[in-house]
Amino acid sequence: MEGFHDKNLAHQIQNKRKEMYTNANQFGISDARTLLVSQELDVLLNEYQYSQQSQNISVRYQGQDI
């Protein structure tokens, strides 16, 4: 089940991806501005993946002593 944080994060990822595409089209894929936005997107994607993995572990071990 996706929580508020995950929905907000997914929205941020969507917006950051659009920003990256816009920068790539306007400035080129190797421009520093595009690369910076790409790195920011990476951080958001990593955070989302970590959140999903944490939820999966929580559900998997719910009710069990670990």
C-alpha positions in Angstrom: 0.0 0.0 0.0 1.4 3.3 -1.1 1.5 6.0 1.6 1.4 9.7 1.3 5.2 10.0 1.3 5.5 7.5 -1.6 2.8 9.3 -3.6 4.5 12.7 -3.0 7.8 11.2 -3.9 6.3 9.6 -7.1 5.0 13.1 -8.0 8.4 14.7 -7.4 10.0 12.0 -9.6 7.6 12.7 -12.4 8.2 16.4 -12.2 12.0 16.0 -12.0 11.9 13.6 -15.0 10.0 16.2 -17.1 12.5 18.9 -16.0 15.4 16.6 -17.1 13.8 16.0 -20.5 13.2 19.7 -21.0 16.8 20.5 -20.1 18.1 17.8 -22.4 16.1 19.1 -25.3 17.0 22.7 -24.7 20.6 22.4 -23.6 21.7 18.9 -24.7 22.2 15.7 -22.7 25.8 16.5 -21.6 25.1 20.0 -20.4 25.8 20.6 -16.7 22.2 21.7 -16.0 20.9 18.5 -17.5 23.4 16.4 -15.6 22.5 18.2 -12.3 18.8 17.5 -12.7 19.6 13.9 -13.7 21.6 13.5 -10.4 18.7 15.0 -8.5 16.4 12.5 -10.2 18.7 9.7 -9.2 18.5 10.7 -5.5 14.7 10.7 -5.7 14.6 7.3 -7.4 17.0 5.9 -4.8 14.8 7.2 -2.0 11.7 5.7 -3.6 13.4 2.3 -4.1 14.6 2.3 -0.5 11.1 3.2 0.7 9.6 0.3 -1.3 12.1 -2.2 -0.1 11.5 -1.1 3.5 7.8 -1.6 3.1 8.3 -5.0 1.6 10.6 -6.1 4.5 8.1 -4.7 7.0 5.2 -6.6 5.5 7.3 -9.8 5.1 8.3 -9.9 8.8 5.1 -8.5 10.3 4.2 -10.6 13.3 7.5 -12.5 13.3 10.4 -12.0 15.7 13.5 -10.9 13.9 
